[in-house]
C-alpha cells in the first residue's frame, strides 16, 4: 500500500500549496478543497485562519 504524507506541494499550487497538498492526501480534486476554504473564509473567516495555520505547520514537499 502506498504511504501518504501530508505536506505542501509545489505542483498545482497558487499560494502556499496547502490546498494542493490536502487534495493529494485525501485523494480529491484540488478545486473542492479550495472551494471549502473559500466558503469557510466567507462564512466567518475561519477558512483564512485555518489556511494560514496549515501553511505554517505543514512541512514542504522535499
Secondary structure, DSSP 8 states (H G I E B T S, - for coil): -------B-STT-SSSSHHHHHHHHHTS-HHHHHHHHHHHHHHTSHHHHHHHHHHHHS-B--
